[in-house]
Amino acid sequence: MNTSMQKALLLALILFFASCGYRPSAKYARSVLGEKVSTNVVISKEDPENSVLTKDAIDEALIEVFHMSLVDKAHSDSHLLIELSQPSYTPIQYDANGFVIAYRMRVTLHITRFHNGEKKKYTQKGYYDFAVVPNAIITDQQRFEAIRNAAKKAIVSFVAHISSEGARE
């Protein structure tokens, strides 16, 4: 394809998206949450490391995927109070000898959103599949990585839910 054809195709794509009213989902999410968001993760007494990992994954998702600014609660448009239920592992694959070689990590986030005096509750789930060596114990590193990825998927699901609310408004 020569450069003039590439330019024409690019122009056609730009016109198509501009004419159909395309708006990225992050824009809808920001219309509901605002530009500045604060987060607070309830630290679990039984498993404090997971709570810290969850907060990091949530903050990372809000910044990277949705380009939101994280600020302290006093300066935020919305505040998210997040509680992590106990993560669970489920074996999903076995080898020929009956040893588990893959697990699914499941994380459930209970999120309360405070915005303009309004309080709304959400429950979002995130899953992450990971492989292990047969007949081996799951290492802390594997567990932390699985929780982090599952929590990130749960928060992406939450913001997708928020985006759909924004699109309906």
C-alpha positions as CSV (number, residue, x, y, z in Angstrom):
1,M,0.0,0.0,0.0
2,N,1.5,3.4,-1.0
3,T,1.5,6.4,1.3
4,S,-1.4,8.2,-0.3
5,M,-3.6,5.1,0.2
6,Q,-2.5,4.9,3.8
7,K,-3.3,8.6,4.3
8,A,-6.7,8.1,2.7
9,L,-7.5,5.1,4.9
10,L,-6.4,7.0,8.0
11,L,-8.6,10.0,7.1
12,A,-11.5,7.6,6.5
13,L,-11.1,6.0,9.9
14,I,-10.9,9.4,11.6
15,L,-14.0,10.6,9.9
16,F,-15.8,7.4,10.7
17,F,-15.1,7.6,14.4
18,A,-15.7,11.4,14.5
19,S,-19.0,11.1,12.7
20,C,-20.4,8.2,14.7
21,G,-19.9,9.9,18.0
22,Y,-17.3,7.6,19.4
23,R,-16.1,8.4,22.9
24,P,-13.7,6.3,24.9
25,S,-15.1,4.5,27.9
26,A,-12.6,6.3,30.1
27,K,-14.4,9.6,29.3
28,Y,-17.7,8.1,30.5
29,A,-16.1,6.8,33.7
30,R,-14.6,10.3,34.4
31,S,-18.1,11.8,33.9
32,V,-19.3,9.6,36.8
33,L,-16.2,9.6,39.0
34,G,-14.7,13.0,38.1
35,E,-11.1,13.8,37.2
36,K,-9.7,13.3,40.8
37,V,-10.3,10.1,42.7
38,S,-9.2,9.0,46.2
39,T,-9.0,5.4,47.3
40,N,-9.0,3.7,50.6
41,V,-8.6,0.0,51.0
42,V,-9.7,-1.6,54.2
43,I,-6.8,-3.5,55.6
44,S,-7.6,-7.0,56.5
45,K,-6.2,-8.2,59.9
46,E,-5.9,-11.7,58.6
47,D,-4.0,-10.9,55.5
48,P,-2.6,-7.3,55.4
49,E,-0.2,-8.0,52.5
50,N,-3.1,-8.7,50.2
51,S,-4.8,-5.5,51.1
52,V,-1.7,-3.5,50.2
53,L,-1.3,-5.4,46.9
54,T,-5.0,-4.7,46.1
55,K,-4.6,-0.9,46.7
56,D,-1.5,-0.8,44.5
57,A,-3.3,-2.7,41.7
58,I,-6.4,-0.5,42.0
59,D,-4.4,2.7,41.9
60,E,-2.3,1.4,39.0
61,A,-5.5,0.6,37.0
62,L,-7.1,4.0,37.6
63,I,-3.9,5.8,36.5
64,E,-2.9,3.6,33.5
65,V,-6.1,2.5,32.0
66,F,-8.4,5.4,32.8
67,H,-6.0,8.3,33.1
68,M,-7.4,9.5,36.4
69,S,-5.6,11.6,39.0
70,L,-5.3,10.1,42.5
71,V,-5.5,12.7,45.2
72,D,-6.2,12.8,48.9
73,K,-9.8,12.5,50.1
74,A,-10.2,16.2,50.8
75,H,-9.5,17.2,47.2
76,S,-11.2,14.4,45.4
77,D,-14.3,14.4,43.2
78,S,-15.1,10.8,44.2
79,H,-13.9,8.6,47.0
80,L,-13.7,4.8,46.7
81,L,-13.8,2.7,49.8
82,I,-12.6,-0.8,48.9
83,E,-12.8,-4.0,50.9
84,L,-11.2,-7.2,49.7
85,S,-12.9,-10.5,50.5
86,Q,-10.6,-13.4,51.3
87,P,-9.0,-14.5,48.0
88,S,-9.7,-18.1,46.9
89,Y,-7.8,-20.6,44.9
90,T,-9.4,-23.2,42.8
91,P,-7.5,-26.0,40.9
92,I,-8.4,-25.8,37.3
93,Q,-6.0,-28.2,35.6
94,Y,-4.3,-31.5,36.6
95,D,-1.4,-33.4,35.1
96,A,-1.5,-37.2,34.2
97,N,-0.5,-38.1,37.7
98,G,-3.3,-36.1,39.3
99,F,-1.2,-33.2,40.6
100,V,-2.6,-29.7,40.3
101,I,-0.7,-27.7,37.6
102,A,-2.9,-24.6,37.3
103,Y,-5.1,-22.6,39.7
104,R,-7.6,-19.8,39.3
105,M,-7.3,-17.0,41.8
106,R,-10.6,-15.3,42.6
107,V,-10.8,-11.9,44.2
108,T,-14.0,-10.1,45.2
109,L,-13.9,-6.3,45.8
110,H,-16.7,-4.6,47.7
111,I,-16.6,-1.0,46.6
112,T,-18.5,1.9,48.0
113,R,-18.4,5.1,45.9
114,F,-18.9,8.5,47.5
115,H,-19.7,11.3,45.0
116,N,-21.5,14.6,45.5
117,G,-23.1,13.3,48.8
118,E,-24.3,10.2,47.1
119,K,-23.2,6.7,48.3
120,K,-23.4,3.7,46.0
121,K,-22.2,0.1,46.5
122,Y,-20.7,-2.3,44.0
123,T,-19.4,-5.8,44.1
124,Q,-16.8,-6.7,41.4
125,K,-15.0,-10.0,40.8
126,G,-11.7,-10.6,39.2
127,Y,-10.1,-13.9,38.1
128,Y,-6.5,-14.8,37.2
129,D,-5.3,-18.2,36.1
130,F,-1.7,-19.3,36.7
131,A,0.4,-22.4,36.4
132,V,2.4,-24.1,39.0
133,V,5.0,-26.9,39.0
134,P,3.2,-30.2,39.7
135,N,3.2,-31.2,43.5
136,A,4.6,-27.8,44.5
137,I,3.5,-25.3,47.0
138,I,2.3,-21.9,45.8
139,T,5.1,-19.4,46.5
140,D,4.3,-16.0,48.1
141,Q,5.5,-14.4,44.8
142,Q,3.0,-16.4,42.8
143,R,0.2,-15.7,45.3
144,F,0.9,-11.9,45.4
145,E,1.1,-11.8,41.6
146,A,-2.2,-13.7,41.2
147,I,-4.0,-11.4,43.7
148,R,-2.6,-8.3,42.1
149,N,-3.7,-9.4,38.6
150,A,-7.1,-10.6,39.8
151,A,-7.7,-7.3,41.7
152,K,-6.7,-5.3,38.7
153,K,-9.2,-7.2,36.6
154,A,-11.9,-6.5,39.2
155,I,-11.2,-2.8,39.2
156,V,-11.2,-2.7,35.4
157,S,-14.6,-4.4,35.6
158,F,-15.7,-1.8,38.1
159,V,-14.7,1.1,35.9
160,A,-16.4,-0.5,32.9
161,H,-19.6,-0.7,35.0
162,I,-19.1,3.0,35.9
163,S,-18.6,3.8,32.3
164,S,-21.9,2.2,31.3
165,E,-23.6,4.4,34.0
166,G,-21.9,7.4,32.5
167,A,-23.0,6.5,29.0
168,R,-26.6,6.1,30.1
169,E,-26.7,9.7,31.6
